Structure formats: structure tokens, C-alpha cells
Amino acid sequence: MGLVILAVIVAIILVIVKPGSGTPGATKTPAPGSSSSAEAVDTEPDASGACAKGAVKVVAVTDKASYKAGENPMLSLTLTNTGTKECTFNAGTDVQEYRITSGKETIWDSTHCQTEPTPTLAVLEPGKDVTTTPFAWDRTRSSADTCEGDRPPVTAAGASYHLTTVVDGIESADTKQFQLY
């Protein structure tokens, strides 16, 4: 099971990073568990100090696994530089997306009604987590058509939801599951 998950993660990273299209002379570091240099992922910063996409790990975070009636889930994300050198990364709200799904249905998406997205350059030190400030999800559905009016509440009573986070095109490898009561 672990090898299947690792293979999926490596495949996603390879699609995002597109090996061979990086900066000439950039160091390639083998992906965890791989022994072939053909599966290498660029983890070194470019000449400007920007993080290589293969060096940034995004993790979806909720403050709890289940919420009582009236409790709003607190959503955030964690970024980790998996490379060996400090680098900079745009982690602003202009490139962040928080997406809540149930099954294959998107229930809520932070980009639907976002106002004043802002770029924020973060300095990521190797191996150190940086977590965004949590914000409350109001347990409503979203769509670009419902930004100005009331939005319908979501089903609770033990319903299960999944949070996925994306930053600058890098999606969290795993969803964060939680339940609403």
C-alpha cells in the first residue's frame, strides 16, 4: 500500500515539475524510495532562490477530526521544504485553494468568492513546516453564483467531508477527512 501511495505522489510531482525542463545545471535529488535517476525530482532552488516545485510539500490541515453541531471547522495548510537549501515560495492567497468535497462532488471552494487575493513570499527553510493561519469554514456550499446571497448549509448528522489544499499548483497528496454532526 505504501509503495502505491509513493508511486502516485511521485507521478503527481513528475507531472507538475516536468523533469528535464528545469534550469540547466540544477541538482536533481532522487525521490524518496526511488533508485533510478530517471525518476529524479528537482529540489534545489533556481538562480533567484525560488523553490523548485519538487521541493515543496503541501498538507491539508483541520483542527479536529469531527465537529459538533454549531462548530465550524478551522482550515489551514502546512508547507514543507523537502530540499536541502532555503528557498522562497509564493504562498499567498492569490495562489491558495481550499477545496471541500464529499465523494466526487465539490461542496465548497475558497476561490469561488475570494476577495482581494494577495501574493505573499514565504522563506522556506529545509525540513521546517510553515502553517497558515487557520480560518473557519461556515458549513455552507459555495459557487461563484452565491457570493452575494445566502448559501445553503451542508449536510451534517455524521456526514464525512475531505479537505484538499493547493498552493501555486502543488496539491496536497492526501485529503484531510473530517465529520460534521
mmCIF file of the C-alpha atoms, coordinates in Angstrom:
data_MODEL
# 
_entry.id   MODEL 
# 
loop_
_atom_site.group_PDB 
_atom_site.id 
_atom_site.type_symbol 
_atom_site.label_atom_id 
_atom_site.label_alt_id 
_atom_site.label_comp_id 
_atom_site.label_asym_id 
_atom_site.label_entity_id 
_atom_site.label_seq_id 
_atom_site.pdbx_PDB_ins_code 
_atom_site.Cartn_x 
_atom_site.Cartn_y 
_atom_site.Cartn_z 
_atom_site.occupancy 
_atom_site.B_iso_or_equiv 
_atom_site.pdbx_formal_charge 
_atom_site.auth_seq_id 
_atom_site.auth_comp_id 
_atom_site.auth_asym_id 
_atom_site.auth_atom_id 
_atom_site.pdbx_PDB_model_num 
ATOM 1   C CA . MET A 1 1   ? 0.000   0.000  0.000   1.00 0.00 ? 1   MET A CA 1 
ATOM 2   C CA . GLY A 1 2   ? 2.801   2.423  0.932   1.00 0.00 ? 2   GLY A CA 1 
ATOM 3   C CA . LEU A 1 3   ? 4.568   1.817  -2.386  1.00 0.00 ? 3   LEU A CA 1 
ATOM 4   C CA . VAL A 1 4   ? 1.349   2.517  -4.298  1.00 0.00 ? 4   VAL A CA 1 
ATOM 5   C CA . ILE A 1 5   ? 0.894   5.839  -2.448  1.00 0.00 ? 5   ILE A CA 1 
ATOM 6   C CA . LEU A 1 6   ? 4.550   6.711  -3.029  1.00 0.00 ? 6   LEU A CA 1 
ATOM 7   C CA . ALA A 1 7   ? 4.194   5.908  -6.740  1.00 0.00 ? 7   ALA A CA 1 
ATOM 8   C CA . VAL A 1 8   ? 1.116   8.168  -7.002  1.00 0.00 ? 8   VAL A CA 1 
ATOM 9   C CA . ILE A 1 9   ? 2.933   11.007 -5.204  1.00 0.00 ? 9   ILE A CA 1 
ATOM 10  C CA . VAL A 1 10  ? 5.976   10.662 -7.453  1.00 0.00 ? 10  VAL A CA 1 
ATOM 11  C CA . ALA A 1 11  ? 3.751   10.606 -10.552 1.00 0.00 ? 11  ALA A CA 1 
ATOM 12  C CA . ILE A 1 12  ? 1.967   13.798 -9.450  1.00 0.00 ? 12  ILE A CA 1 
ATOM 13  C CA . ILE A 1 13  ? 5.263   15.528 -8.732  1.00 0.00 ? 13  ILE A CA 1 
ATOM 14  C CA . LEU A 1 14  ? 6.665   14.453 -12.100 1.00 0.00 ? 14  LEU A CA 1 
ATOM 15  C CA . VAL A 1 15  ? 3.613   15.858 -13.903 1.00 0.00 ? 15  VAL A CA 1 
ATOM 16  C CA . ILE A 1 16  ? 3.921   19.179 -12.033 1.00 0.00 ? 16  ILE A CA 1 
ATOM 17  C CA . VAL A 1 17  ? 7.702   19.550 -12.213 1.00 0.00 ? 17  VAL A CA 1 
ATOM 18  C CA . LYS A 1 18  ? 8.223   18.178 -15.748 1.00 0.00 ? 18  LYS A CA 1 
ATOM 19  C CA . PRO A 1 19  ? 11.776  16.861 -15.321 1.00 0.00 ? 19  PRO A CA 1 
ATOM 20  C CA . GLY A 1 20  ? 14.183  17.953 -17.993 1.00 0.00 ? 20  GLY A CA 1 
ATOM 21  C CA . SER A 1 21  ? 12.604  21.377 -18.342 1.00 0.00 ? 21  SER A CA 1 
ATOM 22  C CA . GLY A 1 22  ? 14.356  22.868 -15.305 1.00 0.00 ? 22  GLY A CA 1 
ATOM 23  C CA . THR A 1 23  ? 17.274  25.243 -15.012 1.00 0.00 ? 23  THR A CA 1 
ATOM 24  C CA . PRO A 1 24  ? 20.453  23.933 -16.656 1.00 0.00 ? 24  PRO A CA 1 
ATOM 25  C CA . GLY A 1 25  ? 22.884  22.692 -14.031 1.00 0.00 ? 25  GLY A CA 1 
ATOM 26  C CA . ALA A 1 26  ? 20.197  22.280 -11.348 1.00 0.00 ? 26  ALA A CA 1 
ATOM 27  C CA . THR A 1 27  ? 20.858  19.410 -8.997  1.00 0.00 ? 27  THR A CA 1 
ATOM 28  C CA . LYS A 1 28  ? 18.400  16.544 -9.162  1.00 0.00 ? 28  LYS A CA 1 
ATOM 29  C CA . THR A 1 29  ? 17.690  14.627 -5.970  1.00 0.00 ? 29  THR A CA 1 
ATOM 30  C CA . PRO A 1 30  ? 16.143  11.154 -6.206  1.00 0.00 ? 30  PRO A CA 1 
ATOM 31  C CA . ALA A 1 31  ? 12.583  10.929 -4.944  1.00 0.00 ? 31  ALA A CA 1 
ATOM 32  C CA . PRO A 1 32  ? 12.209  9.067  -1.632  1.00 0.00 ? 32  PRO A CA 1 
ATOM 33  C CA . GLY A 1 33  ? 12.343  5.334  -2.178  1.00 0.00 ? 33  GLY A CA 1 
ATOM 34  C CA . SER A 1 34  ? 13.444  5.575  -5.810  1.00 0.00 ? 34  SER A CA 1 
ATOM 35  C CA . SER A 1 35  ? 16.658  4.115  -7.073  1.00 0.00 ? 35  SER A CA 1 
ATOM 36  C CA . SER A 1 36  ? 16.507  5.288  -10.664 1.00 0.00 ? 36  SER A CA 1 
ATOM 37  C CA . SER A 1 37  ? 17.896  8.649  -11.735 1.00 0.00 ? 37  SER A CA 1 
ATOM 38  C CA . ALA A 1 38  ? 15.141  8.694  -14.379 1.00 0.00 ? 38  ALA A CA 1 
ATOM 39  C CA . GLU A 1 39  ? 12.711  9.351  -11.505 1.00 0.00 ? 39  GLU A CA 1 
ATOM 40  C CA . ALA A 1 40  ? 14.750  12.252 -10.068 1.00 0.00 ? 40  ALA A CA 1 
ATOM 41  C CA . VAL A 1 41  ? 12.897  15.367 -8.936  1.00 0.00 ? 41  VAL A CA 1 
ATOM 42  C CA . ASP A 1 42  ? 14.436  18.835 -8.932  1.00 0.00 ? 42  ASP A CA 1 
ATOM 43  C CA . THR A 1 43  ? 14.601  20.020 -5.307  1.00 0.00 ? 43  THR A CA 1 
ATOM 44  C CA . GLU A 1 44  ? 17.212  22.768 -5.492  1.00 0.00 ? 44  GLU A CA 1 
ATOM 45  C CA . PRO A 1 45  ? 16.260  26.466 -5.701  1.00 0.00 ? 45  PRO A CA 1 
ATOM 46  C CA . ASP A 1 46  ? 16.723  28.209 -9.031  1.00 0.00 ? 46  ASP A CA 1 
ATOM 47  C CA . ALA A 1 47  ? 19.209  31.065 -9.552  1.00 0.00 ? 47  ALA A CA 1 
ATOM 48  C CA . SER A 1 48  ? 16.786  33.587 -7.993  1.00 0.00 ? 48  SER A CA 1 
ATOM 49  C CA . GLY A 1 49  ? 16.383  31.445 -4.851  1.00 0.00 ? 49  GLY A CA 1 
ATOM 50  C CA . ALA A 1 50  ? 12.833  30.332 -5.714  1.00 0.00 ? 50  ALA A CA 1 
ATOM 51  C CA . CYS A 1 51  ? 11.858  26.864 -4.507  1.00 0.00 ? 51  CYS A CA 1 
ATOM 52  C CA . ALA A 1 52  ? 11.707  24.088 -7.056  1.00 0.00 ? 52  ALA A CA 1 
ATOM 53  C CA . LYS A 1 53  ? 8.136   22.760 -7.161  1.00 0.00 ? 53  LYS A CA 1 
ATOM 54  C CA . GLY A 1 54  ? 9.527   19.293 -6.398  1.00 0.00 ? 54  GLY A CA 1 
ATOM 55  C CA . ALA A 1 55  ? 10.866  20.593 -3.075  1.00 0.00 ? 55  ALA A CA 1 
ATOM 56  C CA . VAL A 1 56  ? 7.558   21.854 -1.668  1.00 0.00 ? 56  VAL A CA 1 
ATOM 57  C CA . LYS A 1 57  ? 5.125   19.577 0.149   1.00 0.00 ? 57  LYS A CA 1 
ATOM 58  C CA . VAL A 1 58  ? 1.575   20.827 0.835   1.00 0.00 ? 58  VAL A CA 1 
ATOM 59  C CA . VAL A 1 59  ? -0.550  19.251 3.597   1.00 0.00 ? 59  VAL A CA 1 
ATOM 60  C CA . ALA A 1 60  ? -4.244  19.967 4.271   1.00 0.00 ? 60  ALA A CA 1 
ATOM 61  C CA . VAL A 1 61  ? -4.987  20.642 7.968   1.00 0.00 ? 61  VAL A CA 1 
ATOM 62  C CA . THR A 1 62  ? -8.145  20.813 10.102  1.00 0.00 ? 62  THR A CA 1 
ATOM 63  C CA . ASP A 1 63  ? -8.134  21.487 13.838  1.00 0.00 ? 63  ASP A CA 1 
ATOM 64  C CA . LYS A 1 64  ? -10.261 18.396 14.628  1.00 0.00 ? 64  LYS A CA 1 
ATOM 65  C CA . ALA A 1 65  ? -11.473 15.155 13.091  1.00 0.00 ? 65  ALA A CA 1 
ATOM 66  C CA . SER A 1 66  ? -15.132 15.763 13.951  1.00 0.00 ? 66  SER A CA 1 
ATOM 67  C CA . TYR A 1 67  ? -17.301 18.758 14.783  1.00 0.00 ? 67  TYR A CA 1 
ATOM 68  C CA . LYS A 1 68  ? -20.427 19.029 16.906  1.00 0.00 ? 68  LYS A CA 1 
ATOM 69  C CA . ALA A 1 69  ? -23.482 20.905 15.641  1.00 0.00 ? 69  ALA A CA 1 
ATOM 70  C CA . GLY A 1 70  ? -22.681 24.613 15.524  1.00 0.00 ? 70  GLY A CA 1 
ATOM 71  C CA . GLU A 1 71  ? -18.883 24.102 15.499  1.00 0.00 ? 71  GLU A CA 1 
ATOM 72  C CA . ASN A 1 72  ? -17.122 25.393 12.405  1.00 0.00 ? 72  ASN A CA 1 
ATOM 73  C CA . PRO A 1 73  ? -14.070 23.528 11.094  1.00 0.00 ? 73  PRO A CA 1 
ATOM 74  C CA . MET A 1 74  ? -10.845 25.545 11.194  1.00 0.00 ? 74  MET A CA 1 
ATOM 75  C CA . LEU A 1 75  ? -8.934  25.069 7.918   1.00 0.00 ? 75  LEU A CA 1 
ATOM 76  C CA . SER A 1 76  ? -5.262  25.685 7.227   1.00 0.00 ? 76  SER A CA 1 
ATOM 77  C CA . LEU A 1 77  ? -2.359  24.169 5.341   1.00 0.00 ? 77  LEU A CA 1 
ATOM 78  C CA . THR A 1 78  ? 1.257   23.337 6.020   1.00 0.00 ? 78  THR A CA 1 
ATOM 79  C CA . LEU A 1 79  ? 4.153   23.860 3.605   1.00 0.00 ? 79  LEU A CA 1 
ATOM 80  C CA . THR A 1 80  ? 7.436   21.976 3.958   1.00 0.00 ? 80  THR A CA 1 
ATOM 81  C CA . ASN A 1 81  ? 10.642  22.497 2.004   1.00 0.00 ? 81  ASN A CA 1 
ATOM 82  C CA . THR A 1 82  ? 11.879  18.948 1.338   1.00 0.00 ? 82  THR A CA 1 
ATOM 83  C CA . GLY A 1 83  ? 15.021  20.236 -0.366  1.00 0.00 ? 83  GLY A CA 1 
ATOM 84  C CA . THR A 1 84  ? 18.379  20.878 1.271   1.00 0.00 ? 84  THR A CA 1 
ATOM 85  C CA . LYS A 1 85  ? 18.585  24.665 0.835   1.00 0.00 ? 85  LYS A CA 1 
ATOM 86  C CA . GLU A 1 86  ? 16.482  27.620 1.974   1.00 0.00 ? 86  GLU A CA 1 
ATOM 87  C CA . CYS A 1 87  ? 14.259  28.970 -0.788  1.00 0.00 ? 87  CYS A CA 1 
ATOM 88  C CA . THR A 1 88  ? 11.409  31.405 -1.421  1.00 0.00 ? 88  THR A CA 1 
ATOM 89  C CA . PHE A 1 89  ? 7.896   30.408 -2.444  1.00 0.00 ? 89  PHE A CA 1 
ATOM 90  C CA . ASN A 1 90  ? 4.732   32.363 -3.267  1.00 0.00 ? 90  ASN A CA 1 
ATOM 91  C CA . ALA A 1 91  ? 2.301   31.079 -0.640  1.00 0.00 ? 91  ALA A CA 1 
ATOM 92  C CA . GLY A 1 92  ? -0.156  33.970 -0.882  1.00 0.00 ? 92  GLY A CA 1 
ATOM 93  C CA . THR A 1 93  ? -3.911  33.813 -1.083  1.00 0.00 ? 93  THR A CA 1 
ATOM 94  C CA . ASP A 1 94  ? -3.575  34.555 -4.796  1.00 0.00 ? 94  ASP A CA 1 
ATOM 95  C CA . VAL A 1 95  ? -2.250  31.000 -5.322  1.00 0.00 ? 95  VAL A CA 1 
ATOM 96  C CA . GLN A 1 96  ? -4.016  29.134 -2.476  1.00 0.00 ? 96  GLN A CA 1 
ATOM 97  C CA . GLU A 1 97  ? -7.107  26.998 -2.848  1.00 0.00 ? 97  GLU A CA 1 
ATOM 98  C CA . TYR A 1 98  ? -9.010  25.144 -0.142  1.00 0.00 ? 98  TYR A CA 1 
ATOM 99  C CA . ARG A 1 99  ? -11.489 22.639 -1.577  1.00 0.00 ? 99  ARG A CA 1 
ATOM 100 C CA . ILE A 1 100 ? -14.004 20.595 0.411   1.00 0.00 ? 100 ILE A CA 1 
ATOM 101 C CA . THR A 1 101 ? -15.509 17.557 -1.269  1.00 0.00 ? 101 THR A CA 1 
ATOM 102 C CA . SER A 1 102 ? -17.858 14.739 -0.429  1.00 0.00 ? 102 SER A CA 1 
ATOM 103 C CA . GLY A 1 103 ? -17.399 11.816 -2.764  1.00 0.00 ? 103 GLY A CA 1 
ATOM 104 C CA . LYS A 1 104 ? -16.648 13.324 -6.180  1.00 0.00 ? 104 LYS A CA 1 
ATOM 105 C CA . GLU A 1 105 ? -18.753 16.449 -5.521  1.00 0.00 ? 105 GLU A CA 1 
ATOM 106 C CA . THR A 1 106 ? -17.108 19.777 -4.711  1.00 0.00 ? 106 THR A CA 1 
ATOM 107 C CA . ILE A 1 107 ? -19.062 21.230 -1.796  1.00 0.00 ? 107 ILE A CA 1 
ATOM 108 C CA . TRP A 1 108 ? -17.060 24.397 -1.135  1.00 0.00 ? 108 TRP A CA 1 
ATOM 109 C CA . ASP A 1 109 ? -14.078 26.089 -2.791  1.00 0.00 ? 109 ASP A CA 1 
ATOM 110 C CA . SER A 1 110 ? -12.201 29.099 -1.381  1.00 0.00 ? 110 SER A CA 1 
ATOM 111 C CA . THR A 1 111 ? -11.716 30.562 -4.851  1.00 0.00 ? 111 THR A CA 1 
ATOM 112 C CA . HIS A 1 112 ? -15.451 30.871 -5.566  1.00 0.00 ? 112 HIS A CA 1 
ATOM 113 C CA . CYS A 1 113 ? -15.977 34.096 -3.616  1.00 0.00 ? 113 CYS A CA 1 
ATOM 114 C CA . GLN A 1 114 ? -12.436 35.178 -2.813  1.00 0.00 ? 114 GLN A CA 1 
ATOM 115 C CA . THR A 1 115 ? -11.847 38.906 -2.481  1.00 0.00 ? 115 THR A CA 1 
ATOM 116 C CA . GLU A 1 116 ? -8.543  40.736 -2.728  1.00 0.00 ? 116 GLU A CA 1 
ATOM 117 C CA . PRO A 1 117 ? -6.169  37.780 -3.201  1.00 0.00 ? 117 PRO A CA 1 
ATOM 118 C CA . THR A 1 118 ? -2.654  38.751 -2.168  1.00 0.00 ? 118 THR A CA 1 
ATOM 119 C CA . PRO A 1 119 ? 0.750   37.316 -3.097  1.00 0.00 ? 119 PRO A CA 1 
ATOM 120 C CA . THR A 1 120 ? 2.948   36.501 -0.094  1.00 0.00 ? 120 THR A CA 1 
ATOM 121 C CA . LEU A 1 121 ? 6.536   35.421 -0.497  1.00 0.00 ? 121 LEU A CA 1 
ATOM 122 C CA . ALA A 1 122 ? 7.499   32.885 2.180   1.00 0.00 ? 122 ALA A CA 1 
ATOM 123 C CA . VAL A 1 123 ? 11.017  31.795 3.059   1.00 0.00 ? 123 VAL A CA 1 
ATOM 124 C CA . LEU A 1 124 ? 11.031  28.023 3.492   1.00 0.00 ? 124 LEU A CA 1 
ATOM 125 C CA . GLU A 1 125 ? 13.891  26.515 5.453   1.00 0.00 ? 125 GLU A CA 1 
ATOM 126 C CA . PRO A 1 126 ? 14.753  22.879 4.729   1.00 0.00 ? 126 PRO A CA 1 
ATOM 127 C CA . GLY A 1 127 ? 12.673  20.420 6.757   1.00 0.00 ? 127 GLY A CA 1 
ATOM 128 C CA . LYS A 1 128 ? 10.755  23.101 8.683   1.00 0.00 ? 128 LYS A CA 1 
ATOM 129 C CA . ASP A 1 129 ? 6.963   23.334 8.475   1.00 0.00 ? 129 ASP A CA 1 
ATOM 130 C CA . VAL A 1 130 ? 5.206   26.642 7.862   1.00 0.00 ? 130 VAL A CA 1 
ATOM 131 C CA . THR A 1 131 ? 1.497   26.619 8.705   1.00 0.00 ? 131 THR A CA 1 
ATOM 132 C CA . THR A 1 132 ? -1.013  29.222 7.545   1.00 0.00 ? 132 THR A CA 1 
ATOM 133 C CA . THR A 1 133 ? -3.334  30.986 9.968   1.00 0.00 ? 133 THR A CA 1 
ATOM 134 C CA . PRO A 1 134 ? -6.469  28.843 10.381  1.00 0.00 ? 134 PRO A CA 1 
ATOM 135 C CA . PHE A 1 135 ? -9.825  30.232 9.261   1.00 0.00 ? 135 PHE A CA 1 
ATOM 136 C CA . ALA A 1 136 ? -13.371 28.991 9.863   1.00 0.00 ? 136 ALA A CA 1 
ATOM 137 C CA . TRP A 1 137 ? -15.468 27.314 7.192   1.00 0.00 ? 137 TRP A CA 1 
ATOM 138 C CA . ASP A 1 138 ? -19.114 28.219 7.805   1.00 0.00 ? 138 ASP A CA 1 
ATOM 139 C CA . ARG A 1 139 ? -20.533 24.811 6.753   1.00 0.00 ? 139 ARG A CA 1 
ATOM 140 C CA . THR A 1 140 ? -22.165 26.168 3.600   1.00 0.00 ? 140 THR A CA 1 
ATOM 141 C CA . ARG A 1 141 ? -21.958 25.216 -0.052  1.00 0.00 ? 141 ARG A CA 1 
ATOM 142 C CA . SER A 1 142 ? -20.253 27.612 -2.410  1.00 0.00 ? 142 SER A CA 1 
ATOM 143 C CA . SER A 1 143 ? -20.430 28.574 -6.047  1.00 0.00 ? 143 SER A CA 1 
ATOM 144 C CA . ALA A 1 144 ? -19.459 31.695 -7.924  1.00 0.00 ? 144 ALA A CA 1 
ATOM 145 C CA . ASP A 1 145 ? -23.210 32.435 -8.238  1.00 0.00 ? 145 ASP A CA 1 
ATOM 146 C CA . THR A 1 146 ? -23.862 32.565 -4.459  1.00 0.00 ? 146 THR A CA 1 
ATOM 147 C CA . CYS A 1 147 ? -21.247 35.087 -3.311  1.00 0.00 ? 147 CYS A CA 1 
ATOM 148 C CA . GLU A 1 148 ? -23.671 37.937 -2.633  1.00 0.00 ? 148 GLU A CA 1 
ATOM 149 C CA . GLY A 1 149 ? -26.542 35.978 -1.068  1.00 0.00 ? 149 GLY A CA 1 
ATOM 150 C CA . ASP A 1 150 ? -27.249 33.265 1.430   1.00 0.00 ? 150 ASP A CA 1 
ATOM 151 C CA . ARG A 1 151 ? -25.621 29.940 0.748   1.00 0.00 ? 151 ARG A CA 1 
ATOM 152 C CA . PRO A 1 152 ? -27.275 26.632 1.597   1.00 0.00 ? 152 PRO A CA 1 
ATOM 153 C CA . PRO A 1 153 ? -25.909 24.738 4.622   1.00 0.00 ? 153 PRO A CA 1 
ATOM 154 C CA . VAL A 1 154 ? -24.269 21.367 4.059   1.00 0.00 ? 154 VAL A CA 1 
ATOM 155 C CA . THR A 1 155 ? -25.494 18.054 5.420   1.00 0.00 ? 155 THR A CA 1 
ATOM 156 C CA . ALA A 1 156 ? -24.276 17.182 8.906   1.00 0.00 ? 156 ALA A CA 1 
ATOM 157 C CA . ALA A 1 157 ? -25.529 14.258 11.080  1.00 0.00 ? 157 ALA A CA 1 
ATOM 158 C CA . GLY A 1 158 ? -22.184 12.433 10.748  1.00 0.00 ? 158 GLY A CA 1 
ATOM 159 C CA . ALA A 1 159 ? -21.547 13.337 7.115   1.00 0.00 ? 159 ALA A CA 1 
ATOM 160 C CA . SER A 1 160 ? -17.928 12.921 6.014   1.00 0.00 ? 160 SER A CA 1 
ATOM 161 C CA . TYR A 1 161 ? -16.012 15.578 4.091   1.00 0.00 ? 161 TYR A CA 1 
ATOM 162 C CA . HIS A 1 162 ? -12.488 15.864 2.680   1.00 0.00 ? 162 HIS A CA 1 
ATOM 163 C CA . LEU A 1 163 ? -10.251 18.940 2.569   1.00 0.00 ? 163 LEU A CA 1 
ATOM 164 C CA . THR A 1 164 ? -7.739  19.302 -0.273  1.00 0.00 ? 164 THR A CA 1 
ATOM 165 C CA . THR A 1 165 ? -5.330  22.228 -0.415  1.00 0.00 ? 165 THR A CA 1 
ATOM 166 C CA . VAL A 1 166 ? -3.400  23.619 -3.383  1.00 0.00 ? 166 VAL A CA 1 
ATOM 167 C CA . VAL A 1 167 ? -0.647  26.241 -3.346  1.00 0.00 ? 167 VAL A CA 1 
ATOM 168 C CA . ASP A 1 168 ? 0.837   27.577 -6.579  1.00 0.00 ? 168 ASP A CA 1 
ATOM 169 C CA . GLY A 1 169 ? -0.273  24.459 -8.447  1.00 0.00 ? 169 GLY A CA 1 
ATOM 170 C CA . ILE A 1 170 ? 1.024   21.981 -5.839  1.00 0.00 ? 170 ILE A CA 1 
ATOM 171 C CA . GLU A 1 171 ? -1.836  19.894 -4.429  1.00 0.00 ? 171 GLU A CA 1 
ATOM 172 C CA . SER A 1 172 ? -1.805  18.152 -1.062  1.00 0.00 ? 172 SER A CA 1 
ATOM 173 C CA . ALA A 1 173 ? -1.002  14.481 -1.663  1.00 0.00 ? 173 ALA A CA 1 
ATOM 174 C CA . ASP A 1 174 ? -3.664  13.358 0.800   1.00 0.00 ? 174 ASP A CA 1 
ATOM 175 C CA . THR A 1 175 ? -7.006  14.824 1.753   1.00 0.00 ? 175 THR A CA 1 
ATOM 176 C CA . LYS A 1 176 ? -7.845  15.592 5.368   1.00 0.00 ? 176 LYS A CA 1 
ATOM 177 C CA . GLN A 1 177 ? -11.086 13.797 6.274   1.00 0.00 ? 177 GLN A CA 1 
ATOM 178 C CA . PHE A 1 178 ? -13.473 15.196 8.895   1.00 0.00 ? 178 PHE A CA 1 
ATOM 179 C CA . GLN A 1 179 ? -17.073 14.701 10.003  1.00 0.00 ? 179 GLN A CA 1 
ATOM 180 C CA . LEU A 1 180 ? -19.872 17.127 10.756  1.00 0.00 ? 180 LEU A CA 1 
ATOM 181 C CA . TYR A 1 181 ? -22.567 16.408 13.331  1.00 0.00 ? 181 TYR A CA 1 
# 
